[in-house]
Amino acid sequence: CVRRNSQPANITDFTNSPNSAVAQIDLSESMTRAEKRATSGLAAIFGLRMLGMFLILPVFALYAEHLPGGDNHTLVGLTLGMYGLTQALLMIPFGMASDRIGRKKVIIFGLILFAIGSFVAATAPDIYWTIFGRAIQGAGAISAAITAMLADLTREEHRTKAMAMIGSTIGLVFAASMVAGPTLNHLIGVPGIFALTGVLALAAIWVVKIWVPDPLISHFHADAQANPARLKDVLHDAQLLRLDFGIFALHAAQMAMFVVVPVALKNSGLPPAHHWMVYLPVLLGSFLLIVPAIIYGEKHGKLKPVFIGAVALMLLAQLGMAFGIGHFWGIVGALFFYFAAFNLLEASLPSLISKLAPVSAKGTAMGVYNTAQALGLFFGGVFGGWLAQHVGFYAVFLFCVVLMAVWLALSLSMTAPLAIKTRMFRVGTMPADQAALLKTKLAAVAGVVEAVVLAEEGVAMLKVSLQGWDEAAARILLEATGA
């Protein structure tokens, strides 16, 4: 519902210029052409940038063997993980900067940094320069700015759908990178892959300037951006901290594994150019396994048992890798269960954050979550590399086993998430007392679990039951407010 007599809605449509925008109020259930264009463009930017991290995962450990200093697994792990450290340090500050100086300026600056880092890594004469290049890549930490811009360019009713499109893009890029990485390595080598990601980052600048429209209004969005004032609340929430540890552990294990797995596959007798023949079938098989699990968990409100099962499966996969690392079929079997668990957890964790976070602090909760993910990449790469260098390959997976065992123990005591979804509506800015009254009325509607009305943002945010919430009654209240 849109308040017709308030400030212009943050919805865009196009006039004569391809990157100009004017406000358009559209109460239809489907996304507008402008929203689809903005979402597709920002998803493409996100995906192109993620290629820089994912494409080298299955091949860098092998390439590093030929770099001066690259025979040290600790340095290989540091190279893989360094991206995460600078990403974690700058992600939230870049998002806040985009509020002050503009979304596109921050995104373009971040893409330029990413491109520079890619070209530094492509021309690096030794492992140390590659580490430096990866640090610059990670410094292009634009994910928060992209999320904020997506919030500027989509109506509240379609925000979750737009975010899901970006999330699915990242998942597809990860799967494609596991298959394409070994093939590209055979054709153009790792320096070529780094150079390619640099060129793609520059191409993404064109997408920002030409394809993605300029927001008519840019402002803070509680559902999409981190609010420093809410950090204390989020960091003291035990349920959210469990999930933050989970994403930290998941990506620490991922980065630690890929210090070892490419080398282990080569040592088992499979030429590096053929590694895609392992990754492709195990990824496809894992997708067939996880889709029914996700549907069952969401549709029947059984997210907790599905989630705990996935963590347990990840623990078994790491145990299988620890004991089967010297055998080709042992590695293949463990990878199948690893990718099934990884993809299921990667899809479930953001949904759980959304369900468990206070509705008005969702953006802050996601900011902490994303920072924990980036720190996991760094920690896993460094510690996994150190273990591979000083103890042995099997120790890397025992480290991952410990991480998963701790996560499983924490997950068992997790509060089962309610079968709910988040709905948002633009109501227009209003006085605080009017917002409080509307919040009270909305909270009394059947099926509403939590209601928040943000007076300055002019947004009503509701957590509602999947079954039985009275949407018609809520819309009547909202329309009366906007009359």
Beta strands, then each sheet from edge to edge (+ up, - down):
strand 1: 12-13
strand 2: 22-23
strand 3: 420-426
strand 4: 448-454
strand 5: 459-465
sheet 1: 1+ 2-
sheet 2: 3+ 5- 4+
end
